[in-house]
Amino acid sequence: MIVIALLDNTVLSNFAVVERSDLVQAALHEKCATLRQVLDEHQTGVQLGRLPSVDWSWLPILTLEDDELQLYKQLRTRLNAGEAACLSKAARGGYILFTDDRDARAVAAQMQIPVSGTLGLFMLLLDHSLLSLPEADNLLAQMVSAGYRSPVQSLEELL
């Protein structure tokens, strides 16, 4: 499998709160992965009752290589473990980072790592007719109710 998308916990959490992990898989055609640090953060949210338990078993888990660990340690001084791990892996090139974390996006821009996020996944789902606009807007509204800070009220604003 060719991995092109690295998913961090902000994106996983948004789709978890609406219990639709299947949409992430459908949008990215299984060309995605995450890192152990991300799933550890996600599991903490589940254990604390902040997130429902959803099935991410289909999502491949990557590990950091020795040469990526140094960057990871540097990034940990200003980012959570999941974001730092994703950025450290993505720095090798060939990856798109899917995150909604503002600080992680800023670091990614400095490192010239391409970024997308929850709204980008929704646009893929709409482009491939996997969701209708009303269905997508309903899910977005549920995510916002759960704490997602969306820059748009309707995905129609992005069409």
C-alpha positions as CSV (number, residue, x, y, z in Angstrom):
1,M,0.0,0.0,0.0
2,I,1.3,3.5,-0.9
3,V,0.7,5.8,2.1
4,I,0.1,9.4,1.1
5,A,-2.0,10.7,4.0
6,L,-1.0,10.8,7.6
7,L,-3.9,11.3,10.0
8,D,-3.6,13.0,13.3
9,N,-5.9,12.9,16.3
10,T,-7.8,16.1,15.5
11,V,-9.2,14.5,12.3
12,L,-9.7,11.0,13.8
13,S,-11.6,12.6,16.7
14,N,-13.9,14.6,14.5
15,F,-15.0,11.5,12.6
16,A,-15.1,9.5,15.8
17,V,-17.6,11.9,17.5
18,V,-20.0,11.2,14.6
19,E,-19.1,7.5,14.7
20,R,-18.1,7.5,11.0
21,S,-14.6,6.2,10.8
22,D,-15.7,4.5,7.6
23,L,-15.9,7.8,5.9
24,V,-12.2,8.4,6.4
25,Q,-11.4,5.1,4.8
26,A,-13.8,5.8,1.9
27,A,-12.5,9.3,1.3
28,L,-8.8,8.2,1.2
29,H,-9.3,4.9,-0.5
30,E,-7.2,3.3,2.2
31,K,-4.1,5.4,1.1
32,C,-3.6,6.6,4.6
33,A,-2.0,5.8,7.9
34,T,-1.4,7.1,11.4
35,L,1.3,6.7,14.0
36,R,1.2,5.0,17.4
37,Q,1.4,8.3,19.2
38,V,-1.8,9.5,17.5
39,L,-3.7,6.3,18.5
40,D,-2.4,6.6,22.0
41,E,-3.8,10.2,22.2
42,H,-7.1,9.0,20.7
43,Q,-7.4,6.1,23.1
44,T,-6.9,8.5,26.0
45,G,-9.9,10.4,24.8
46,V,-11.9,7.2,24.6
47,Q,-10.8,6.2,28.1
48,L,-11.7,9.6,29.5
49,G,-15.2,9.4,27.9
50,R,-14.5,12.3,25.6
51,L,-14.7,10.1,22.5
52,P,-16.8,7.1,21.5
53,S,-14.9,3.9,20.7
54,V,-15.0,3.5,17.0
55,D,-13.2,1.0,14.7
56,W,-9.9,2.2,13.4
57,S,-8.5,-1.3,13.0
58,W,-8.3,-0.9,9.2
59,L,-5.9,2.1,9.6
60,P,-2.2,1.1,9.2
61,I,0.1,2.3,12.1
62,L,3.5,3.6,11.2
63,T,6.4,3.9,13.5
64,L,9.1,6.5,13.6
65,E,12.5,5.5,12.2
66,D,15.7,6.3,14.2
67,D,16.5,9.3,12.0
68,E,12.9,10.7,12.5
69,L,13.2,10.5,16.3
70,Q,15.5,13.5,16.6
71,L,13.0,15.8,14.8
72,Y,10.2,14.3,16.9
73,K,12.0,15.2,20.1
74,Q,12.5,18.8,18.9
75,L,8.8,19.1,17.8
76,R,7.6,17.8,21.2
77,T,8.7,21.0,22.9
78,R,5.8,22.8,21.2
79,L,3.4,20.1,19.9
80,N,1.5,17.2,21.2
81,A,3.0,13.7,20.6
82,G,0.6,12.8,17.8
83,E,1.2,16.0,15.8
84,A,5.0,15.8,16.4
85,A,5.1,12.2,15.2
86,C,3.0,12.9,12.1
87,L,5.2,15.9,11.2
88,S,8.4,13.9,11.8
89,K,7.2,11.2,9.5
90,A,5.9,13.6,6.9
91,A,9.2,15.6,6.8
92,R,10.6,12.7,4.8
93,G,8.4,13.7,1.9
94,G,5.6,11.9,0.0
95,Y,3.0,12.5,2.7
96,I,0.1,14.9,3.2
97,L,-0.6,15.7,6.8
98,F,-4.3,15.7,7.8
99,T,-4.7,17.9,10.9
100,D,-6.9,20.6,12.2
101,D,-4.4,21.7,14.8
102,R,-3.4,25.3,14.1
103,D,0.1,24.9,15.6
104,A,0.8,21.7,13.7
105,R,-0.4,23.4,10.5
106,A,1.9,26.4,11.1
107,V,4.9,24.1,11.6
108,A,3.9,22.1,8.5
109,A,3.9,25.3,6.4
110,Q,7.4,26.2,7.7
111,M,8.5,22.7,6.7
112,Q,6.7,22.8,3.4
113,I,4.6,19.7,4.2
114,P,1.2,19.7,2.4
115,V,-1.7,19.9,4.8
116,S,-5.4,19.1,4.7
117,G,-7.9,18.3,7.4
118,T,-11.5,17.5,8.3
119,L,-12.9,19.9,5.7
120,G,-10.6,18.4,3.0
121,L,-11.9,15.0,3.8
122,F,-15.5,16.2,3.5
123,M,-14.6,17.8,0.1
124,L,-13.3,14.4,-1.1
125,L,-16.4,12.7,0.1
126,L,-18.6,15.2,-1.8
127,D,-16.4,15.1,-4.9
128,H,-16.8,11.3,-5.1
129,S,-20.5,11.5,-4.3
130,L,-20.0,9.4,-1.1
131,L,-22.1,12.0,0.8
132,S,-24.7,14.5,-0.2
133,L,-24.2,18.1,0.8
134,P,-27.1,17.9,3.4
135,E,-25.5,14.7,4.8
136,A,-22.1,16.3,5.0
137,D,-23.5,19.5,6.6
138,N,-25.3,17.4,9.2
139,L,-22.1,15.6,10.1
140,L,-20.2,18.9,10.2
141,A,-22.9,20.4,12.5
142,Q,-22.5,17.4,14.9
143,M,-18.7,17.8,14.9
144,V,-19.1,21.5,15.7
145,S,-21.5,20.7,18.5
146,A,-18.9,18.3,19.9
147,G,-16.2,21.1,19.8
148,Y,-14.8,21.2,16.3
149,R,-14.0,24.9,15.4
150,S,-15.0,24.9,11.8
151,P,-14.2,28.0,9.7
152,V,-17.4,27.4,7.7
153,Q,-21.0,26.7,8.7
154,S,-21.8,24.8,5.5
155,L,-19.6,23.0,3.1
156,E,-21.4,24.8,0.4
157,E,-19.1,27.7,1.2
158,L,-16.2,25.7,-0.1
159,L,-17.8,24.4,-3.3
